[in-house]
Amino acid sequence: TRERGDSRFSQASQRALIRIISDRERKTKIAKMIEENNNNTETPKTEGYKSLKFSEQEIEDLVKAGKDWQHCNGCLMRNLENEFAVNHTAFVLFPTAFPRQLYDEATLVQKDFQLLYFKASKDYEFIKSSLQRVIIKDEFTRKLFEIYEETRSDLKQKIRVNLNRSDYMINQCKCASNIETNDQRGGYQLRQIEMNMISVGALALSPLVGQTHQYLAEVMGEDSPYQANQIPIHQTHEVLGESLAKAFYKYGNHRAIVLFIIEHTDINTTDQRHLEHAFHRSIRKSGIKHRVPCLFRNLQEIYEKSTLTDDSKLLFEGKEVALCYLRSGYSPNHYSTQERWDARLRIEKSNAIKVPIMSDQLVGTKKVQQVLAEPGMVERFIHDKNAVQRIRKTFAGLYSLDEGAEGDQIIEDALKTPSNFVLKPQREGGGNNLYDQEMVDELRRISNDPEERSQYILMERIRPPVVHSYIVRPESLKPMESEIVSELGILGVIMSDGDDIIQNESCGHLLKSKDWQRGEGGLIAGRAGIDSPCLI
């Protein structure tokens, strides 16, 4: 009846029927996922580079060569204890094997995801309904939403730019060969972890690590276990720098300045400077002869030294600001005073181009990610059936904990089989997710509090292959021999003028690898190393 659109049923009746069928499908999917994971409690492992016959001296020489190459070529991070000192970026000594077909799929679907989130970010009712329960208890998300509410109806700037990254892990289960078509994936599935909509890092460091691996292949010569041409290199920061330059040019006042809004203590300055240099190279190509000032300032400094004119121009120390690029603002720690909240509001009220605008940040929350996975939600924004299929193919199980029978059931399932789930709050920056016993304890704490439950979502736990490798960290010459798992991020940029899309492209990757026994792997949080995919 639903397929025929039988006229005997009212539209309301048909919608009710669809909800019933969707609920049944969702419950069936949950049961199937639990059964599959219960049949696959063993984490798939491969020997990786364990079988290689490198001596300790050879490994030490490779580590030295890699460290020195990174110091020579600016693959660096600031030292937390001394802001005037730098360390090389933590990296994995050998690139990690990655199925070429899955890499290509992740690259292809990036434009689809960017269009999906762009359209979702322009839908006030969607954002409001998605976050209405979250903001009851979550003060941070509520304050972000209040700024959005105050500024959304009077947007001064039609030019929008967002640099984002969609993160994936490879999932392997015993049923995978039955689910996937007969192709070169070998039973592996690509599963999206999250969409990062603000402060996407390692734009320049990732290509530099790829070049490190190409250099080490040259050092090893015929003994290299991989070929340099197996490592894809994209000059991500050059593409994104060009996008920022285009946006600046479109602003109109070429004598204006650019603000890089950073954290108070920021170790990722080198990555930001590489992007700044790419911006200047593109500015020169655009025909602007003078150097456009790029100032690196935190929110407190924005509050103290900026003003908003009657015609909504943002002035910093008396100079008009054309573009604000946020490399902070995604964590409550960045808003430790009301003045910093006021600074963010001032930015959003202005006609400066925001990268990102507040609505982009809000659709990057975990709750919105979970809502978009519900039946019919992708289709609400994307009408190309092939694009919808590409997007939905990457979805892991995502479940609401909102009050009701469905939320009660998924909590019960997670308490029974905690190894099958991850508990995710509405936070960015790494180190926030809960696993295993920590997840169980938190679920028990919040299970009878509807408002607390709405602050989280549950996600199907991905079972990526584990590979033996080495993580090279600045503090030691001896690499950390580890069993690692990897997370592939595909980077991209989308730019619009009103409803017209000017640019929508993917532009590279970030592969992070961590010890598989650690629940979370944030690069800035010090829990991972940058890796390169060795495409096979």
One Martini backbone bead per residue (centre of mass of N, CA, C, O) as a GRO file, in nm:
protein
  536
    1THR     BB    1   0.058   0.063  -0.021
    2ARG     BB    2   0.294   0.256  -0.004
    3GLU     BB    3   0.393   0.215  -0.299
    4ARG     BB    4   0.109   0.298  -0.436
    5GLY     BB    5  -0.056   0.522  -0.288
    6ASP     BB    6  -0.325   0.471  -0.167
    7SER     BB    7  -0.623   0.662  -0.156
    8ARG     BB    8  -0.749   0.530   0.114
    9PHE     BB    9  -0.508   0.681   0.233
   10SER     BB   10  -0.391   0.899   0.421
   11GLN     BB   11  -0.111   1.078   0.478
   12ALA     BB   12  -0.103   1.021   0.781
   13SER     BB   13  -0.129   0.714   0.756
   14GLN     BB   14   0.122   0.671   0.587
   15ARG     BB   15   0.324   0.790   0.790
   16ALA     BB   16   0.259   0.589   1.014
   17LEU     BB   17   0.338   0.337   0.854
   18ILE     BB   18   0.630   0.416   0.804
   19ARG     BB   19   0.711   0.426   1.102
   20ILE     BB   20   0.654   0.132   1.164
   21ILE     BB   21   0.842   0.009   0.954
   22SER     BB   22   1.099   0.160   1.045
   23ASP     BB   23   1.108   0.042   1.329
   24ARG     BB   24   1.136  -0.250   1.240
   25GLU     BB   25   1.393  -0.214   1.074
   26ARG     BB   26   1.566  -0.106   1.307
   27LYS     BB   27   1.539  -0.350   1.496
   28THR     BB   28   1.654  -0.552   1.294
   29LYS     BB   29   1.929  -0.414   1.264
   30ILE     BB   30   2.019  -0.436   1.555
   31ALA     BB   31   2.002  -0.743   1.578
   32LYS     BB   32   2.200  -0.798   1.346
   33MET     BB   33   2.444  -0.648   1.459
   34ILE     BB   34   2.471  -0.813   1.720
   35GLU     BB   35   2.505  -1.086   1.585
   36GLU     BB   36   2.755  -1.019   1.418
   37ASN     BB   37   2.937  -0.929   1.661
   38ASN     BB   38   2.909  -1.193   1.825
   39ASN     BB   39   3.051  -1.351   1.575
   40ASN     BB   40   3.296  -1.104   1.608
   41THR     BB   41   3.501  -1.066   1.873
   42GLU     BB   42   3.734  -1.078   1.695
   43THR     BB   43   4.006  -0.905   1.609
   44PRO     BB   44   4.137  -0.831   1.322
   45LYS     BB   45   4.459  -0.959   1.216
   46THR     BB   46   4.786  -0.850   1.117
   47GLU     BB   47   5.128  -0.845   1.071
   48GLY     BB   48   5.239  -0.660   0.869
   49TYR     BB   49   5.571  -0.562   0.978
   50LYS     BB   50   5.667  -0.812   1.150
   51SER     BB   51   5.808  -0.989   0.909
   52LEU     BB   52   6.026  -0.802   0.898
   53LYS     BB   53   6.402  -0.790   0.864
   54PHE     BB   54   6.469  -0.564   1.068
   55SER     BB   55   6.688  -0.413   1.241
   56GLU     BB   56   6.744  -0.205   1.496
   57GLN     BB   57   6.934  -0.020   1.333
   58GLU     BB   58   6.746   0.024   1.090
   59ILE     BB   59   6.515   0.149   1.247
   60GLU     BB   60   6.676   0.383   1.366
   61ASP     BB   61   6.755   0.509   1.092
   62LEU     BB   62   6.465   0.563   0.996
   63VAL     BB   63   6.383   0.747   1.226
   64LYS     BB   64   6.595   0.964   1.180
   65ALA     BB   65   6.518   1.029   0.888
   66GLY     BB   66   6.225   1.112   0.947
   67LYS     BB   67   6.277   1.334   1.152
   68ASP     BB   68   6.463   1.510   0.974
   69TRP     BB   69   6.269   1.560   0.742
   70GLN     BB   70   6.056   1.710   0.911
   71HIS     BB   71   6.240   1.941   1.005
   72CYS     BB   72   6.318   2.037   0.709
   73ASN     BB   73   5.978   2.051   0.616
   74GLY     BB   74   5.759   2.135   0.849
   75CYS     BB   75   5.671   1.875   1.039
   76LEU     BB   76   5.521   2.043   1.300
   77MET     BB   77   5.517   2.106   1.663
   78ARG     BB   78   5.454   2.240   1.944
   79ASN     BB   79   5.566   2.281   2.260
   80LEU     BB   80   5.399   2.273   2.555
   81GLU     BB   81   5.649   2.377   2.746
   82ASN     BB   82   5.763   2.538   2.472
   83GLU     BB   83   5.675   2.779   2.240
   84PHE     BB   84   5.985   2.792   2.104
   85ALA     BB   85   5.942   2.491   2.052
   86VAL     BB   86   5.989   2.193   1.846
   87ASN     BB   87   5.829   1.913   1.692
   88HIS     BB   88   5.770   1.647   1.552
   89THR     BB   89   5.545   1.453   1.411
   90ALA     BB   90   5.354   1.210   1.478
   91PHE     BB   91   5.436   0.881   1.336
   92VAL     BB   92   5.425   0.627   1.107
   93LEU     BB   93   5.675   0.449   0.973
   94PHE     BB   94   5.465   0.279   0.812
   95PRO     BB   95   5.247   0.236   0.587
   96THR     BB   96   4.903   0.158   0.556
   97ALA     BB   97   4.702  -0.063   0.446
   98PHE     BB   98   4.461   0.017   0.174
   99PRO     BB   99   4.182   0.003   0.006
  100ARG     BB  100   4.130   0.153  -0.290
  101GLN     BB  101   3.819   0.135  -0.315
  102LEU     BB  102   3.756   0.273  -0.041
  103TYR     BB  103   3.905   0.533  -0.095
  104ASP     BB  104   3.737   0.613  -0.344
  105GLU     BB  105   3.463   0.618  -0.202
  106ALA     BB  106   3.531   0.840   0.005
  107THR     BB  107   3.598   1.056  -0.206
  108LEU     BB  108   3.326   1.058  -0.364
  109VAL     BB  109   3.124   1.114  -0.107
  110GLN     BB  110   3.211   1.396  -0.008
  111LYS     BB  111   3.026   1.579  -0.183
  112ASP     BB  112   2.764   1.467  -0.069
  113PHE     BB  113   2.807   1.547   0.227
  114GLN     BB  114   2.846   1.851   0.180
  115LEU     BB  115   2.563   1.896   0.065
  116LEU     BB  116   2.400   1.788   0.300
  117TYR     BB  117   2.515   1.989   0.521
  118PHE     BB  118   2.447   2.247   0.377
  119LYS     BB  119   2.136   2.207   0.370
  120ALA     BB  120   2.097   2.158   0.674
  121SER     BB  121   2.220   2.444   0.765
  122LYS     BB  122   1.953   2.594   0.616
  123ASP     BB  123   1.760   2.436   0.834
  124TYR     BB  124   1.605   2.536   1.105
  125GLU     BB  125   1.398   2.313   1.182
  126PHE     BB  126   1.600   2.084   1.185
  127ILE     BB  127   1.792   2.188   1.401
  128LYS     BB  128   1.586   2.233   1.625
  129SER     BB  129   1.466   1.940   1.639
  130SER     BB  130   1.740   1.791   1.689
  131LEU     BB  131   1.826   1.990   1.960
  132GLN     BB  132   1.593   2.031   2.175
  133ARG     BB  133   1.698   1.820   2.394
  134VAL     BB  134   1.995   1.889   2.427
  135ILE     BB  135   1.958   2.203   2.529
  136ILE     BB  136   1.846   2.151   2.814
  137LYS     BB  137   2.145   2.042   2.934
  138ASP     BB  138   2.341   2.158   2.714
  139GLU     BB  139   2.507   2.446   2.745
  140PHE     BB  140   2.693   2.468   2.502
  141THR     BB  141   2.486   2.410   2.275
  142ARG     BB  142   2.288   2.630   2.362
  143LYS     BB  143   2.473   2.876   2.310
  144LEU     BB  144   2.512   2.825   2.014
  145PHE     BB  145   2.209   2.833   1.943
  146GLU     BB  146   2.155   3.125   2.041
  147ILE     BB  147   2.335   3.258   1.832
  148TYR     BB  148   2.182   3.148   1.591
  149GLU     BB  149   1.906   3.273   1.660
  150GLU     BB  150   2.009   3.577   1.662
  151THR     BB  151   2.145   3.561   1.344
  152ARG     BB  152   1.985   3.407   1.109
  153SER     BB  153   1.771   3.644   1.005
  154ASP     BB  154   2.052   3.850   0.966
  155LEU     BB  155   2.237   3.792   0.727
  156LYS     BB  156   2.524   3.963   0.590
  157GLN     BB  157   2.645   3.695   0.448
  158LYS     BB  158   2.658   3.494   0.148
  159ILE     BB  159   2.932   3.390   0.197
  160ARG     BB  160   3.034   3.043   0.208
  161VAL     BB  161   3.264   2.845   0.413
  162ASN     BB  162   3.393   2.496   0.428
  163LEU     BB  163   3.611   2.301   0.621
  164ASN     BB  164   3.621   1.944   0.601
  165ARG     BB  165   3.571   1.609   0.770
  166SER     BB  166   3.547   1.263   0.694
  167ASP     BB  167   3.523   0.982   0.902
  168TYR     BB  168   3.681   0.650   0.887
  169MET     BB  169   3.627   0.294   0.904
  170ILE     BB  170   3.708  -0.031   0.896
  171ASN     BB  171   3.493  -0.309   0.850
  172GLN     BB  172   3.485  -0.645   1.000
  173CYS     BB  173   3.290  -0.934   0.913
  174LYS     BB  174   3.163  -1.245   0.851
  175CYS     BB  175   2.921  -1.110   0.669
  176ALA     BB  176   3.049  -0.922   0.455
  177SER     BB  177   3.051  -1.106   0.196
  178ASN     BB  178   2.726  -1.097   0.186
  179ILE     BB  179   2.689  -0.783   0.159
  180GLU     BB  180   2.887  -0.752  -0.045
  181THR     BB  181   3.013  -0.742  -0.329
  182ASN     BB  182   3.205  -0.887  -0.587
  183ASP     BB  183   3.509  -0.762  -0.492
  184GLN     BB  184   3.809  -0.587  -0.364
  185ARG     BB  185   3.734  -0.573  -0.040
  186GLY     BB  186   3.728  -0.846   0.126
  187GLY     BB  187   3.481  -0.777   0.344
  188TYR     BB  188   3.490  -0.474   0.354
  189GLN     BB  189   3.384  -0.174   0.532
  190LEU     BB  190   3.261   0.150   0.517
  191ARG     BB  191   3.264   0.370   0.813
  192GLN     BB  192   3.122   0.628   0.961
  193ILE     BB  193   3.200   0.840   1.234
  194GLU     BB  194   3.232   1.153   1.128
  195MET     BB  195   3.164   1.511   1.108
  196ASN     BB  196   3.383   1.779   1.045
  197MET     BB  197   3.305   2.149   1.082
  198ILE     BB  198   3.558   2.230   1.274
  199SER     BB  199   3.883   2.260   1.303
  200VAL     BB  200   4.058   2.135   1.076
  201GLY     BB  201   4.336   1.938   1.084
  202ALA     BB  202   4.631   1.856   0.911
  203LEU     BB  203   4.644   1.979   0.618
  204ALA     BB  204   4.974   1.975   0.590
  205LEU     BB  205   5.085   1.726   0.751
  206SER     BB  206   4.983   1.491   0.583
  207PRO     BB  207   5.149   1.534   0.321
  208LEU     BB  208   5.424   1.525   0.474
  209VAL     BB  209   5.401   1.230   0.563
  210GLY     BB  210   5.382   1.115   0.280
  211GLN     BB  211   5.668   1.221   0.203
  212THR     BB  212   5.816   1.064   0.416
  213HIS     BB  213   5.744   0.781   0.300
  214GLN     BB  214   5.875   0.828   0.025
  215TYR     BB  215   6.158   0.877   0.134
  216LEU     BB  216   6.191   0.600   0.283
  217ALA     BB  217   6.171   0.431   0.026
  218GLU     BB  218   6.434   0.546  -0.088
  219VAL     BB  219   6.619   0.459   0.143
  220MET     BB  220   6.549   0.141   0.115
  221GLY     BB  221   6.474   0.064  -0.161
  222GLU     BB  222   6.455  -0.270  -0.227
  223ASP     BB  223   6.359  -0.306   0.089
  224SER     BB  224   6.094  -0.196   0.041
  225PRO     BB  225   5.749  -0.276   0.124
  226TYR     BB  226   5.700  -0.023  -0.063
  227GLN     BB  227   5.567   0.217  -0.283
  228ALA     BB  228   5.551   0.546  -0.347
  229ASN     BB  229   5.291   0.523  -0.552
  230GLN     BB  230   5.089   0.418  -0.311
  231ILE     BB  231   5.095   0.723  -0.217
  232PRO     BB  232   4.880   0.967  -0.169
  233ILE     BB  233   4.912   1.311  -0.288
  234HIS     BB  234   4.783   1.610  -0.132
  235GLN     BB  235   4.753   1.966  -0.148
  236THR     BB  236   4.539   2.070   0.067
  237HIS     BB  237   4.633   2.360   0.154
  238GLU     BB  238   4.620   2.479  -0.133
  239VAL     BB  239   4.317   2.450  -0.182
  240LEU     BB  240   4.222   2.599   0.079
  241GLY     BB  241   4.378   2.860   0.031
  242GLU     BB  242   4.226   2.927  -0.232
  243SER     BB  243   3.944   2.946  -0.105
  244LEU     BB  244   4.005   3.180   0.087
  245ALA     BB  245   4.090   3.374  -0.140
  246LYS     BB  246   3.820   3.381  -0.288
  247ALA     BB  247   3.656   3.489  -0.052
  248PHE     BB  248   3.813   3.747  -0.011
  249TYR     BB  249   3.765   3.866  -0.293
  250LYS     BB  250   3.444   3.867  -0.260
  251TYR     BB  251   3.417   4.076  -0.034
  252GLY     BB  252   3.590   4.351  -0.177
  253ASN     BB  253   3.801   4.433   0.050
  254HIS     BB  254   4.149   4.431  -0.012
  255ARG     BB  255   4.224   4.591   0.278
  256ALA     BB  256   4.166   4.375   0.447
  257ILE     BB  257   4.149   4.119   0.692
  258VAL     BB  258   4.268   3.821   0.864
  259LEU     BB  259   4.137   3.570   1.093
  260PHE     BB  260   4.296   3.353   1.318
  261ILE     BB  261   4.123   3.146   1.539
  262ILE     BB  262   4.268   3.054   1.839
  263GLU     BB  263   4.415   2.921   2.086
  264HIS     BB  264   4.587   2.994   2.366
  265THR     BB  265   4.704   2.696   2.336
  266ASP     BB  266   4.902   2.619   2.042
  267ILE     BB  267   5.057   2.340   1.862
  268ASN     BB  268   4.939   2.397   1.542
  269THR     BB  269   5.089   2.633   1.387
  270THR     BB  270   5.227   2.516   1.136
  271ASP     BB  271   4.972   2.429   0.988
  272GLN     BB  272   4.857   2.719   0.974
  273ARG     BB  273   5.095   2.846   0.816
  274HIS     BB  274   5.071   2.681   0.561
  275LEU     BB  275   4.793   2.797   0.492
  276GLU     BB  276   4.873   3.091   0.482
  277HIS     BB  277   5.079   3.062   0.250
  278ALA     BB  278   4.872   2.957   0.045
  279PHE     BB  279   4.698   3.209   0.051
  280HIS     BB  280   4.915   3.407  -0.056
  281ARG     BB  281   4.963   3.269  -0.326
  282SER     BB  282   4.666   3.311  -0.425
  283ILE     BB  283   4.651   3.615  -0.400
  284ARG     BB  284   4.866   3.678  -0.615
  285LYS     BB  285   4.708   3.535  -0.850
  286SER     BB  286   4.452   3.739  -0.829
  287GLY     BB  287   4.615   4.045  -0.828
  288ILE     BB  288   4.706   4.104  -0.548
  289LYS     BB  289   4.988   4.284  -0.445
  290HIS     BB  290   4.945   4.283  -0.158
  291ARG     BB  291   4.966   4.202   0.174
  292VAL     BB  292   4.758   4.013   0.363
  293PRO     BB  293   4.661   4.027   0.673
  294CYS     BB  294   4.741   3.769   0.922
  295LEU     BB  295   4.582   3.703   1.227
  296PHE     BB  296   4.662   3.557   1.547
  297ARG     BB  297   4.372   3.494   1.752
  298ASN     BB  298   4.180   3.507   2.028
  299LEU     BB  299   3.878   3.557   2.179
  300GLN     BB  300   3.976   3.763   2.386
  301GLU     BB  301   4.104   3.956   2.175
  302ILE     BB  302   3.849   4.006   2.018
  303TYR     BB  303   3.695   4.143   2.245
  304GLU     BB  304   3.912   4.375   2.316
  305LYS     BB  305   3.980   4.466   1.978
  306SER     BB  306   3.676   4.477   1.886
  307THR     BB  307   3.422   4.591   1.648
  308LEU     BB  308   3.086   4.710   1.563
  309THR     BB  309   2.926   4.846   1.323
  310ASP     BB  310   2.635   4.971   1.195
  311ASP     BB  311   2.713   4.793   0.915
  312SER     BB  312   2.861   4.517   1.029
  313LYS     BB  313   3.151   4.569   1.070
  314LEU     BB  314   3.457   4.418   1.139
  315LEU     BB  315   3.684   4.540   1.383
  316PHE     BB  316   4.049   4.524   1.416
  317GLU     BB  317   4.217   4.767   1.526
  318GLY     BB  318   4.046   4.932   1.287
  319LYS     BB  319   4.027   4.680   1.097
  320GLU     BB  320   3.893   4.520   0.847
  321VAL     BB  321   3.709   4.213   0.832
  322ALA     BB  322   3.669   3.947   0.600
  323LEU     BB  323   3.792   3.688   0.768
  324CYS     BB  324   3.702   3.396   0.975
  325TYR     BB  325   3.919   3.144   1.103
  326LEU     BB  326   3.840   2.853   1.282
  327ARG     BB  327   4.062   2.682   1.537
  328SER     BB  328   3.824   2.731   1.734
  329GLY     BB  329   3.513   2.673   1.931
  330TYR     BB  330   3.449   2.342   2.006
  331SER     BB  331   3.493   2.408   2.318
  332PRO     BB  332   3.433   2.499   2.640
  333ASN     BB  333   3.735   2.591   2.693
  334HIS     BB  334   3.704   2.845   2.483
  335TYR     BB  335   3.463   2.957   2.708
  336SER     BB  336   3.560   3.073   3.010
  337THR     BB  337   3.411   3.338   2.923
  338GLN     BB  338   3.178   3.570   2.835
  339GLU     BB  339   3.360   3.729   2.641
  340ARG     BB  340   3.396   3.492   2.436
  341TRP     BB  341   3.103   3.473   2.361
  342ASP     BB  342   3.081   3.766   2.261
  343ALA     BB  343   3.285   3.732   2.032
  344ARG     BB  344   3.126   3.523   1.870
  345LEU     BB  345   2.875   3.698   1.830
  346ARG     BB  346   3.015   3.927   1.678
  347ILE     BB  347   3.099   3.760   1.439
  348GLU     BB  348   2.811   3.659   1.355
  349LYS     BB  349   2.695   3.959   1.312
  350SER     BB  350   2.876   3.996   1.091
  351ASN     BB  351   3.011   4.038   0.746
  352ALA     BB  352   3.200   3.831   0.785
  353ILE     BB  353   3.359   3.555   0.693
  354LYS     BB  354   3.275   3.229   0.801
  355VAL     BB  355   3.507   2.952   0.921
  356PRO     BB  356   3.247   2.877   1.033
  357ILE     BB  357   2.930   2.887   1.060
  358MET     BB  358   2.715   2.809   1.307
  359SER     BB  359   2.535   2.601   1.153
  360ASP     BB  360   2.770   2.416   1.079
  361GLN     BB  361   2.847   2.337   1.367
  362LEU     BB  362   2.570   2.212   1.452
  363VAL     BB  363   2.562   1.981   1.223
  364GLY     BB  364   2.829   1.842   1.369
  365THR     BB  365   2.676   1.694   1.561
  366LYS     BB  366   2.587   1.387   1.679
  367LYS     BB  367   2.281   1.421   1.665
  368VAL     BB  368   2.261   1.494   1.366
  369GLN     BB  369   2.391   1.240   1.262
  370GLN     BB  370   2.166   1.053   1.370
  371VAL     BB  371   1.926   1.185   1.226
  372LEU     BB  372   2.032   1.145   0.928
  373ALA     BB  373   2.003   0.818   0.959
  374GLU     BB  374   1.722   0.835   0.927
  375PRO     BB  375   1.447   0.782   0.773
  376GLY     BB  376   1.442   1.031   0.507
  377MET     BB  377   1.668   1.249   0.567
  378VAL     BB  378   1.851   1.251   0.323
  379GLU     BB  379   1.606   1.287   0.122
  380ARG     BB  380   1.535   1.578   0.214
  381PHE     BB  381   1.816   1.693   0.063
  382ILE     BB  382   1.859   1.442  -0.134
  383HIS     BB  383   1.766   1.346  -0.485
  384ASP     BB  384   1.998   1.165  -0.553
  385LYS     BB  385   2.006   0.829  -0.552
  386ASN     BB  386   2.312   0.775  -0.568
  387ALA     BB  387   2.394   0.959  -0.335
  388VAL     BB  388   2.226   0.824  -0.118
  389GLN     BB  389   2.363   0.548  -0.142
  390ARG     BB  390   2.650   0.639  -0.075
  391ILE     BB  391   2.587   0.746   0.205
  392ARG     BB  392   2.435   0.498   0.340
  393LYS     BB  393   2.670   0.290   0.303
  394THR     BB  394   2.846   0.433   0.553
  395PHE     BB  395   2.658   0.365   0.776
  396ALA     BB  396   2.625   0.327   1.091
  397GLY     BB  397   2.499   0.259   1.384
  398LEU     BB  398   2.243   0.492   1.501
  399TYR     BB  399   2.130   0.598   1.839
  400SER     BB  400   1.878   0.694   2.030
  401LEU     BB  401   1.814   0.807   2.391
  402ASP     BB  402   1.546   0.888   2.397
  403GLU     BB  403   1.260   0.889   2.528
  404GLY     BB  404   1.153   0.552   2.520
  405ALA     BB  405   1.138   0.242   2.388
  406GLU     BB  406   1.382   0.262   2.201
  407GLY     BB  407   1.585   0.377   2.407
  408ASP     BB  408   1.555   0.149   2.615
  409GLN     BB  409   1.648  -0.083   2.427
  410ILE     BB  410   1.936   0.019   2.354
  411ILE     BB  411   2.038   0.024   2.643
  412GLU     BB  412   1.995  -0.274   2.700
  413ASP     BB  413   2.181  -0.376   2.475
  414ALA     BB  414   2.441  -0.230   2.578
  415LEU     BB  415   2.449  -0.372   2.859
  416LYS     BB  416   2.474  -0.663   2.741
  417THR     BB  417   2.671  -0.545   2.478
  418PRO     BB  418   2.926  -0.328   2.505
  419SER     BB  419   3.120  -0.419   2.260
  420ASN     BB  420   2.896  -0.294   2.034
  421PHE     BB  421   2.953   0.001   2.163
  422VAL     BB  422   2.926   0.368   2.157
  423LEU     BB  423   2.955   0.662   2.356
  424LYS     BB  424   2.827   0.990   2.246
  425PRO     BB  425   2.889   1.312   2.265
  426GLN     BB  426   2.870   1.679   2.211
  427ARG     BB  427   3.189   1.650   2.100
  428GLU     BB  428   3.509   1.780   2.031
  429GLY     BB  429   3.871   1.668   1.998
  430GLY     BB  430   3.880   1.423   2.160
  431GLY     BB  431   3.828   1.202   2.440
  432ASN     BB  432   3.488   1.152   2.482
  433ASN     BB  433   3.442   0.868   2.453
  434LEU     BB  434   3.267   0.561   2.547
  435TYR     BB  435   3.371   0.244   2.692
  436ASP     BB  436   3.253  -0.017   2.820
  437GLN     BB  437   3.252   0.038   3.150
  438GLU     BB  438   3.212   0.342   3.119
  439MET     BB  439   2.952   0.316   2.960
  440VAL     BB  440   2.789   0.154   3.164
  441ASP     BB  441   2.800   0.360   3.395
  442GLU     BB  442   2.662   0.592   3.236
  443LEU     BB  443   2.398   0.450   3.160
  444ARG     BB  444   2.307   0.400   3.452
  445ARG     BB  445   2.302   0.700   3.536
  446ILE     BB  446   2.094   0.802   3.282
  447SER     BB  447   1.841   0.608   3.234
  448ASN     BB  448   1.633   0.797   3.437
  449ASP     BB  449   1.729   1.059   3.252
  450PRO     BB  450   1.613   1.220   2.983
  451GLU     BB  451   1.809   1.462   2.962
  452GLU     BB  452   2.075   1.304   2.971
  453ARG     BB  453   2.025   1.111   2.732
  454SER     BB  454   2.017   1.349   2.509
  455GLN     BB  455   2.347   1.391   2.514
  456TYR     BB  456   2.340   1.117   2.356
  457ILE     BB  457   2.482   0.851   2.160
  458LEU     BB  458   2.469   0.550   1.982
  459MET     BB  459   2.725   0.331   1.846
  460GLU     BB  460   2.850   0.128   1.647
  461ARG     BB  461   3.108  -0.092   1.668
  462ILE     BB  462   3.405  -0.098   1.521
  463ARG     BB  463   3.608  -0.357   1.331
  464PRO     BB  464   3.915  -0.318   1.274
  465PRO     BB  465   4.202  -0.379   1.153
  466VAL     BB  466   4.505  -0.515   1.279
  467VAL     BB  467   4.839  -0.370   1.290
  468HIS     BB  468   5.172  -0.404   1.268
  469SER     BB  469   5.376  -0.137   1.415
  470TYR     BB  470   5.514   0.210   1.422
  471ILE     BB  471   5.549   0.474   1.660
  472VAL     BB  472   5.661   0.809   1.623
  473ARG     BB  473   5.801   1.005   1.877
  474PRO     BB  474   5.966   1.279   2.000
  475GLU     BB  475   6.075   1.152   2.291
  476SER     BB  476   6.187   0.913   2.091
  477LEU     BB  477   6.393   0.690   1.910
  478LYS     BB  478   6.212   0.467   1.994
  479PRO     BB  479   5.970   0.299   1.875
  480MET     BB  480   5.633   0.213   1.904
  481GLU     BB  481   5.531  -0.098   1.935
  482SER     BB  482   5.225  -0.182   1.752
  483GLU     BB  483   4.879  -0.228   1.755
  484ILE     BB  484   4.690  -0.099   1.488
  485VAL     BB  485   4.453   0.155   1.405
  486SER     BB  486   4.247   0.320   1.153
  487GLU     BB  487   4.166   0.664   1.035
  488LEU     BB  488   3.981   0.805   0.771
  489GLY     BB  489   4.017   1.129   0.629
  490ILE     BB  490   3.815   1.342   0.429
  491LEU     BB  491   3.877   1.627   0.255
  492GLY     BB  492   3.701   1.952   0.221
  493VAL     BB  493   3.514   2.192   0.007
  494ILE     BB  494   3.261   2.454   0.053
  495MET     BB  495   3.101   2.700  -0.166
  496SER     BB  496   2.886   2.996  -0.138
  497ASP     BB  497   2.618   3.201  -0.300
  498GLY     BB  498   2.392   3.140  -0.125
  499ASP     BB  499   2.247   2.881  -0.321
  500ASP     BB  500   2.518   2.883  -0.473
  501ILE     BB  501   2.752   2.666  -0.592
  502ILE     BB  502   3.101   2.712  -0.638
  503GLN     BB  503   3.221   2.479  -0.442
  504ASN     BB  504   3.286   2.105  -0.463
  505GLU     BB  505   3.547   1.929  -0.289
  506SER     BB  506   3.796   1.709  -0.273
  507CYS     BB  507   4.146   1.729  -0.088
  508GLY     BB  508   4.210   1.464   0.072
  509HIS     BB  509   4.390   1.338   0.369
  510LEU     BB  510   4.360   1.164   0.699
  511LEU     BB  511   4.574   0.940   0.872
  512LYS     BB  512   4.501   0.770   1.172
  513SER     BB  513   4.697   0.609   1.431
  514LYS     BB  514   4.654   0.349   1.686
  515ASP     BB  515   4.627   0.185   1.955
  516TRP     BB  516   4.381  -0.059   1.982
  517GLN     BB  517   4.347  -0.034   2.313
  518ARG     BB  518   4.255   0.249   2.252
  519GLY     BB  519   3.967   0.423   2.236
  520GLU     BB  520   4.122   0.690   2.150
  521GLY     BB  521   4.249   0.908   1.852
  522GLY     BB  522   4.403   1.199   1.912
  523LEU     BB  523   4.637   1.403   1.796
  524ILE     BB  524   4.631   1.649   1.993
  525ALA     BB  525   4.581   1.445   2.243
  526GLY     BB  526   4.822   1.217   2.205
  527ARG     BB  527   4.691   0.920   2.062
  528ALA     BB  528   4.847   0.965   1.780
  529GLY     BB  529   4.940   0.909   1.438
  530ILE     BB  530   5.048   0.987   1.139
  531ASP     BB  531   4.949   0.854   0.828
  532SER     BB  532   4.949   0.629   0.541
  533PRO     BB  533   4.811   0.518   0.258
  534CYS     BB  534   4.851   0.191   0.116
  535LEU     BB  535   4.754   0.111  -0.186
  536ILE     BB  536   4.565  -0.213  -0.285
   0.00000   0.00000   0.00000
